[in-house]
Amino acid sequence: MRLILHRRPALLAAAILLASTASFAGYQQPGAIPAERVEATTPNATARFTCELRPFDLSRGLFCYGPAALRSAYKIDTMINAGTNGAGQTIVILDAFGSPTAKADLDAFDATFGVPAPPSFKVVTMPGTPPFNPNDNNMLGWAEETSLDVQWAHAIAPGANIVLVAAASNSDDDLIAGLNFAIDNRLGSVISMSFGESEAFLTDADGQRVVAAWEAAFKNARERRITLFVSSGDQGSTNTGGDDVLPFQNTSYPGSSPQVTGVGGTNLFFGAAGHADPNGAYVGEQVWNDGFGAGGGGVSALFREPDFQHDGLNKAQESALHGMRGVPDVSYNAGVVGGVIVHLGFLPGFPPSGAFFIFGGTSAGAPQWAGVVADLNQAAGHPLGNINKRLYKAGKNGLNAALFHDVTVGDNAWDDGLVSVPGFSATPGYDLATGFGTPNFGAAGVIFSDTGDEGHPNN
């Protein structure tokens, strides 16, 4: 099944939210892609909104997913049902500015979908963070990102604590300060970062200073056995430059760092009889490329090929890297077509109680992967730390066939009618469109927990 829509300059009409943020040197851009407001339906087991039951052919509009569908698709429900739900673990969400309704939005999400509240939810607002301004599109975009990240990390690891670190701004320096605060104060064993900027902006002296500061923080995290997830971007094989898409292949940083696990995107089809259904089954996936965005992936221009890729890929897979770092490492559902449901309570013009919307973007995958590892940390009885070495070791040893949905359909080429950039195709095994694929862990997750110790940094 392949689904490609004509790209549109806007995301539907009426209840569309605009959350784009200019991306330029020194500033990170959130990856959350909002779409339509969702409408309630008569509860059907775990379905709460009409979009959860819509046809895959889009004849009745965008279909969407709640927690039950995503948990089942990736066999996370089997872990949760067995008591492996992230208990005793803490997930850190790093975003800029934060959201004034993060806790209320999480409460509304949990109440709607029957998810128990986390044992603890804390917000750390970094010094210098300005008051929330609902008329500031940059703050709105980051508040949307915050709601997405918090709600969906919790949906996948409902027993884990959540700490939201709100950086003073989306400048690299402020986000690095927030990351270092989380690391130095040992706020959690897993950190999710759903943002990025093109590597093309980081080649001058100041850009290299920024990269060095990020890499120093990542090294500190690895030495403390903290797992880092970063979304790989939403413009396929390229990235944005200011308000425009760059006309050449390039990867998103910090998702391209060898010290983090880069998360790409897919379009997930989960349901029954040609339509979405949270009581259905896994149908399949393809590279996210649905008209609203495409999963970031490609070859870094900043980092040489790390040891874990050199040692863990076969010759054909490694040849595509041309001696440089390949990204993503893994993937997760990211489509706006088949997006996830998020509650927002801060939007001007909407009821004070807020409303639910469909969201997509690779930024949806990073916090959910953080939830997966929080679950696995509980199962292992210790933090897994950086997972890249064990990830590629498992792939080399043939274990990933039992641990991942291997996505083999689609590509992440970009063509918006103005800019056309060739992409990378999904292939059996590792590829530059989806990495090793999406989680299919269940009880087999213990295999991944036992595939080796990452130890200290080794690029």
Secondary structure as the mmCIF struct_conf table of DSSP 4:
data_model
#
loop_
_struct_conf.conf_type_id
_struct_conf.id
_struct_conf.beg_label_comp_id
_struct_conf.beg_label_asym_id
_struct_conf.beg_label_seq_id
_struct_conf.end_label_comp_id
_struct_conf.end_label_asym_id
_struct_conf.end_label_seq_id
BEND BEND1 PRO A 9 LEU A 11
BEND BEND2 ALA A 13 ALA A 15
STRN STRN1 SER A 23 SER A 23
TURN_TY1_P TURN_TY1_P1 ALA A 25 GLY A 26
STRN STRN2 TYR A 27 TYR A 27
STRN STRN3 GLN A 29 PRO A 30
STRN STRN4 ILE A 33 ARG A 37
HELX_LH_PP_P HELX_LH_PP_P1 VAL A 38 VAL A 38
STRN STRN5 ALA A 40 ASN A 44
TURN_TY1_P TURN_TY1_P2 ALA A 45 THR A 46
STRN STRN6 ALA A 47 PHE A 49
HELX_RH_3T_P HELX_RH_3T_P1 THR A 50 LEU A 53
STRN STRN7 PRO A 55 PRO A 55
TURN_TY1_P TURN_TY1_P3 PHE A 56 ASP A 57
TURN_TY1_P TURN_TY1_P4 SER A 59 ARG A 60
BEND BEND3 GLY A 61 GLY A 61
STRN STRN8 CYS A 64 TYR A 65
HELX_RH_AL_P HELX_RH_AL_P1 PRO A 67 ALA A 73
TURN_TY1_P TURN_TY1_P5 TYR A 74 LYS A 75
HELX_RH_AL_P HELX_RH_AL_P2 ILE A 76 ASN A 81
TURN_TY1_P TURN_TY1_P6 ALA A 82 GLY A 83
BEND BEND4 ASN A 85 ASN A 85
TURN_TY1_P TURN_TY1_P7 ALA A 87 GLY A 88
STRN STRN9 THR A 90 ALA A 96
BEND BEND5 PHE A 97 PHE A 97
TURN_TY1_P TURN_TY1_P8 PRO A 100 THR A 101
HELX_RH_AL_P HELX_RH_AL_P3 ALA A 102 PHE A 113
TURN_TY1_P TURN_TY1_P9 GLY A 114 GLY A 114
HELX_LH_PP_P HELX_LH_PP_P2 VAL A 115 PRO A 118
BEND BEND6 PRO A 119 PRO A 119
STRN STRN10 PHE A 121 THR A 125
HELX_LH_PP_P HELX_LH_PP_P3 MET A 126 MET A 126
TURN_TY1_P TURN_TY1_P10 PRO A 127 GLY A 128
HELX_LH_PP_P HELX_LH_PP_P4 THR A 129 PHE A 132
TURN_TY1_P TURN_TY1_P11 PRO A 134 ASN A 135
HELX_RH_AL_P HELX_RH_AL_P4 ASN A 137 ILE A 156
TURN_TY1_P TURN_TY1_P12 PRO A 158 GLY A 159
BEND BEND7 ALA A 160 ALA A 160
STRN STRN11 ASN A 161 ALA A 167
BEND BEND8 ALA A 168 ASN A 170
STRN STRN12 SER A 171 SER A 171
HELX_RH_AL_P HELX_RH_AL_P5 ASP A 172 ASP A 184
TURN_TY1_P TURN_TY1_P13 ASN A 185 ARG A 186
BEND BEND9 SER A 189 SER A 189
STRN STRN13 VAL A 190 MET A 193
STRN STRN14 PHE A 195 SER A 198
HELX_RH_3T_P HELX_RH_3T_P2 GLU A 199 LEU A 202
BEND BEND10 ASP A 204 ASP A 204
HELX_RH_AL_P HELX_RH_AL_P6 ALA A 205 GLU A 223
TURN_TY1_P TURN_TY1_P14 ARG A 224 ARG A 225
STRN STRN15 THR A 227 SER A 231
BEND BEND11 ASP A 234 ASP A 234
STRN STRN16 GLN A 235 GLN A 235
TURN_TY1_P TURN_TY1_P15 GLY A 236 SER A 237
BEND BEND12 THR A 238 THR A 238
STRN STRN17 THR A 240 GLY A 241
STRN STRN18 GLY A 242 GLY A 242
TURN_TY1_P TURN_TY1_P16 ASP A 243 ASP A 243
STRN STRN19 ASP A 244 VAL A 245
BEND BEND13 PRO A 247 PHE A 248
STRN STRN20 SER A 252 TYR A 253
TURN_TY1_P TURN_TY1_P17 PRO A 254 SER A 256
TURN_TY1_P TURN_TY1_P18 PRO A 258 GLN A 259
BEND BEND14 VAL A 260 VAL A 260
STRN STRN21 THR A 261 ALA A 272
TURN_TY1_P TURN_TY1_P19 ALA A 273 GLY A 274
STRN STRN22 HIS A 275 ALA A 276
TURN_TY1_P TURN_TY1_P20 PRO A 278 ASN A 279
BEND BEND15 GLY A 280 GLY A 280
STRN STRN23 ALA A 281 VAL A 287
BEND BEND16 TRP A 288 TRP A 288
STRN STRN24 ASN A 289 ASN A 289
BEND BEND17 ASP A 290 PHE A 292
STRN STRN25 ALA A 294 ALA A 294
STRN STRN26 GLY A 298 ARG A 304
HELX_LH_PP_P HELX_LH_PP_P5 GLU A 305 PRO A 306
HELX_RH_AL_P HELX_RH_AL_P7 ASP A 307 GLY A 312
BEND BEND18 LEU A 313 LEU A 313
HELX_RH_AL_P HELX_RH_AL_P8 LYS A 315 SER A 319
TURN_TY1_P TURN_TY1_P21 ALA A 320 GLY A 323
STRN STRN27 MET A 324 VAL A 327
BEND BEND19 ASP A 329 ASP A 329
STRN STRN28 VAL A 330 ASN A 333
BEND BEND20 VAL A 336 VAL A 336
TURN_TY1_P TURN_TY1_P22 VAL A 337 GLY A 338
STRN STRN29 GLY A 339 LEU A 344
TURN_TY1_P TURN_TY1_P23 PRO A 348 GLY A 349
BEND BEND21 PHE A 350 PHE A 350
TURN_TY1_P TURN_TY1_P24 PRO A 352 SER A 353
STRN STRN30 ALA A 355 GLY A 360
BEND BEND22 GLY A 361 GLY A 361
HELX_RH_3T_P HELX_RH_3T_P3 THR A 362 ALA A 364
HELX_RH_AL_P HELX_RH_AL_P9 GLY A 365 ALA A 380
TURN_TY1_P TURN_TY1_P25 GLY A 381 GLY A 381
BEND BEND23 HIS A 382 HIS A 382
HELX_RH_AL_P HELX_RH_AL_P10 ASN A 388 LYS A 396
TURN_TY1_P TURN_TY1_P26 ASN A 397 GLY A 398
HELX_RH_3T_P HELX_RH_3T_P4 ASN A 400 ALA A 402
TURN_TY1_P TURN_TY1_P27 LEU A 403 LEU A 403
STRN STRN31 PHE A 404 HIS A 405
BEND BEND24 VAL A 409 VAL A 409
STRN STRN32 ASP A 411 ASP A 411
STRN STRN33 TRP A 414 ASP A 415
BEND BEND25 GLY A 417 LEU A 418
STRN STRN34 SER A 420 VAL A 421
STRN STRN35 SER A 425 SER A 425
BEND BEND26 PRO A 428 TYR A 430
STRN STRN36 ASP A 431 ASP A 431
TURN_TY1_P TURN_TY1_P28 LEU A 432 THR A 434
STRN STRN37 GLY A 435 GLY A 435
TURN_TY1_P TURN_TY1_P29 PHE A 436 PHE A 436
STRN STRN38 THR A 438 PRO A 439
HELX_RH_3T_P HELX_RH_3T_P5 GLY A 442 ALA A 444
HELX_RH_AL_P HELX_RH_AL_P11 GLY A 445 SER A 449
TURN_TY1_P TURN_TY1_P30 ASP A 450 ASP A 450
BEND BEND27 THR A 451 THR A 451
BEND BEND28 HIS A 456 HIS A 456
#
